[in-house]
Amino acid sequence: MDLRKHIESWTSKELASFLKRKKLQVLHLEANDFSILNNKRITGSSFLHISKDDLRRSGLELGPIIEIYSLKEKIVSVINRIETNPSAEYEKDMIYYISQIKGKIITNNFDKRKLMVEGILNSNESQFIREILCYHKKKSLRSFRDYNENSFQTAIELILPSNCYISEMRLIVEKIPKYKYGFIDLFLCDISCGTFSAVIELKLFNLIGLLSGEMGRWVGNPPFKSLIDLDKKLQTESEEELLNRNYFYWSKEELKYKSIKVKKYIDNGKIQLNNYINILKKGDVSQNEVGVFDERINVETVSGKEFIYNLILLICPTKTEKLFRVFFSVRLTSVSSIMVLIN
């Protein structure tokens, strides 16, 4: 839940409880002041829109009016800053304000990672992107020579809290003529109740595959200098040029290296994500021909409610930050009527 909605959900009693905590600002309020606020049924929603005239008409004295209005303006400015620039939510001062308003203190790395997951599930993955970029910036360019999707997935798993995701979540995608399995790279689940989830599909464009695409043939052991030159070139290219590049990848079906346009490779990822989301909608495989088939999770059908799955296509091709940001922006959204809970 975002900060505005969180405050708007407060009842009069919850608003009074927040004001009594005196977390963001010292308030010299007395019992009678809280009685006035309660009798006037000032809730979190009305608090965000209240004016000095409204407070004056409520019967409050001048001192409480100034203090309450000043606090309201401070909170509204925090909300506006986050809504204008979602990435501001993860700045040090904003983390403090949010923790004080929501009544939870963000003091350690695990708490910050939980906040990052909450951002992903609310369509704000800016902090997640920064963490991934920070991790890979520490690596030398040479280490990207043989960097593969398994290495990339391990890096993502190190960044995420261990109790909020399922790795390689198994699906049955076909039963006839024989069983065919599909595996979701990472299934990210709301730690608190499991109602909001994200399917994370990892796609890696490594330097050798991109260099091979440029050469028009698979180059298994290129000179290191050619990789350095390619990395520099990638940083100067436009989005259109990047998407139109050729890329060589290993085809598991044909057991050979194949060439494909970068954009086509991404589009194939979208198709795969759509297929997976349609299978997730089926729920547990015991009730359907296809569906979730993984002993690590429980799938509960929830009638009358819909839960959004945010589908994020993650690609970390090289040390090139621009290339990563271009491809990370690919997003799909779908709606499901199942709730998946991690055991």
Disulfide bonds with the S-S distance in Angstrom:
none
